[in-house]
Each structure stands twice: as C-alpha cells, then as structure tokens.
Amino acid sequence: MKRLNKSITLVFLTLTLTSCSGGGSSSTQESFVSGSGAVTLIKSPDRIQAPVLAGMTLSGTNYSYGFGRVTVVNVWASWCAPCRAEIPTLIALSKKYSEVTFIGILTRDNPPTAEAFQRRFKIPYPTLIDDAILLGFKGSLAANAIPSTVVIDRNGKVAGRISGEVTVAALSELIEKVSAE
C-alpha cells in the first residue's frame, strides 16, 4: 500500500510540475527572468545609442519620441508581480519629474489585459506594444529580465538601468544624475 501511495504521489507531482513548465508556446511567462534589482550608471563614453521609440500604444494611438530629454523606459507585463508592485512608484516619479519623459514597453503580454491594467492604475504615460523595440537595447538591457528600466540621456544614449523592480531612491538617483549632466 505504501508503494502504491508513493507511486500516486510521484505521478501527481510530475503532472503538477510539468503542467506549469511553460514549455508550450501559449505561455507568456515561459522565458521570464526576474531582475536582480541591480542599478547601473553607465559612464558617458561607454553608452550606446537607444533604439527609436515609436509605434502603436496600448491606447491605440501612434507614438513617436524624439530624444532631447532625459527619458525613463520601463519594460513590463501585467502578469509580472514585480511589475505590478513597482507601478505606483513609476507613476509617482513620472509626476514628480515632469521634465522627464516616461515610456513603457509591453512585453510577452496580451494587449487587452495590459490595457485594462493601464486603465485600472491610471498610468499617465504611453506604453508601446511592439516589444521588438527591445532588440535595439541589445548590450544595455537584458531582454528577458522584467521588469527592467533604462534611463536615456538627452543625447539618446542609454545612461543607466535597473534590472528588477525600481525603488523611489534608486530611480530618483539615476534620473537626477543623468539630468545633471
């Protein structure tokens, strides 16, 4: 009887674990990597050009941003717990630093679900729905770590990044350092 119970338990655990593996292509979370929270300020000569930030937004409008201002770009998904946790901080900082442009980039998410999330939290800045933009951040942003946030300088170069959930202190410090340049 003990042997039968062990076998049933083993089958149950196997089925449970494999059903959550994200092995199918329908899972939006299959390549999710949680950021470490590391904050990096990149020295001016080592900075690389940020990609063009343009495309369709969650609200259905076409958006195009021309560099010239300090910009905060946050990569997020509505199913990502750290992304949900950091949104009040991003909203508050976007209001505090009105001279800084804030832009979201949605990744591996369902736009209608993300749009409902955006409405619920009243996110005041645009979110682009074309996550192919992330390819342009190669070398400055881990493409599969979300949330991820980059700060772009006035020259359109990636000046800093936070891999993982932002904090008021960490993002404020990056914004202020890059703004003072």
N, C-alpha and C positions, 0 to 999 in steps of 0.2 A: 504494500500500500504506500509506504514511504517513497519507493522508487517511482510509482505512478504519479504521486504528488509532485516530486521533483521534475518529472518529465513535463507535466502540465504547466508548472511554473516556468520552466525553461522555454516552452513553446510560447506562452503568454508574453514573457519578457522579450523574446525575439520578435514577435509580431508587433509589440508596442514600440520597441526601439526602431525597427525598420520602417514603421509607418510614419515616423517623424524625421526621417533622414534627409528629406529634401532631395531625394535622388531623381524625382520626376521634374520635367521642365515646367510644370504648372506652379511650382513653389516659387514665390517671390523672394523667399528668405534663404534660398539654397546656398548662396555664397556670402552670406552676411558675416562680417568680422567686426567685432566690437573694437572701437578705438581705445587706445590706452590712456587717453587724456593728456598725452604729451603735447607741450606747447613749444613751438619752434619759431624764432625770429631769424629770418634769412638775411645775411649780410648783403648789402646793395650790389656788389659786383657778382654775387652768386645767384642772383634772382633770374628766373626765366619768365618769358612773356606768358601772360594768361591767355586763354583762348577767347575768341569772340563770344560774348554773352548775348545771344539773341535767339528768338524762337517763340513758339506758342506757350502761353502761360496756362495755369490751371483755370483761370477765369475766362479763357477762350480768346484772349487778345494777343496780338503780335507784339513782342517786346524786343527792343534793341538798345543796348547800352554802349555808349562810347566812353572810354576811360578818360580820366582827368580829375576824378575824385577818388578818395580812399573808398574802397568797396569791400564789403563783407559778403562772402558767398558761402552759404550753408547747404550741404548735401544731406538730404533726409528722405525718410519714408514714413508713412503714417503707421505702419505696423511695428516700427522700431521703438522699443521702450525708451532708450536714452534720447531719441529724437523728440518723443512726446514730452519727456521730462525737461528738456532744455528750451522748449518753445517759449515759455513765459520770459526767460532770460533774454532770448533773442528779440522778442517783441519790445521789452523794456529798453534794451540797449538801442534798438532802432529808433525809438522815440527820444532817448537821451542824446544820441549822436545824430542829430538831424542833418548835419553836413556830410554824413557818411551814407553811401548807398548800400542798401541791404538787398540781396537777391537770393532766392532759394533755387535749388536744383533737385527735382524729384528723381529718385532712382528706384528701380525694381518695385514699382507700386502701381496700383490701379488708379488712374486719374480721378474717376468719380469718388472713390473712397478718400483720396487725398484732398480733393476739392471740398468735401464735406468737413474734413478735419480743418482745413484752412478757414472755412466759414465759421466753424464752431469756436476756434481760438481767435478769430478776427485778426489773422496775420496781415499786417499792413503793407507788406512788400510783395513784389511779384515772385512767383515760383515758376521756373521754366520746366517743361515736361519732357524735354529731349535730353535724356541722360548720356547721349553720345557726346555731349559737350565735355563730359568728364575725361574723355580721351585727350583733350587738349591740355589737361593738367598733368599729363604724364611727367614724372620726375619731381613733382611737387605735392602730389596728393595721392594717397593710397586709394585706388579706385574702388576697392571692395570694403573699405572701413567706413562705416556710417554710425553715427553722424560724423561728418568731417566739415571743418570750416576753414576757409582761407581768407586772408586779408590781402587785398591787392593795393599796391601803391598808386599814386597819381599818374605814374608812367605806364600803368597797365601790367606791372610785373608782380608776381606772387612774392609778397614780403613776409608772410608768416602763415602758420597753420596750427590748428588744434585738431588732433586726432582723437575723437571721442566727444563726449558731452562737454559743452562750453560752460564755464562759470563766469559770473559777473567780473570777478577780479582778473581772470586770465584774458578774456576777450577785451575788456576795457584797457588793460595794459598794452595789448597788441595794437589796438586802434589808436591809442594815444601816442605810442612810439612811432608808428607809421605816419600819423597825422603831423607829428612834429618835424618830420624830415623836410 
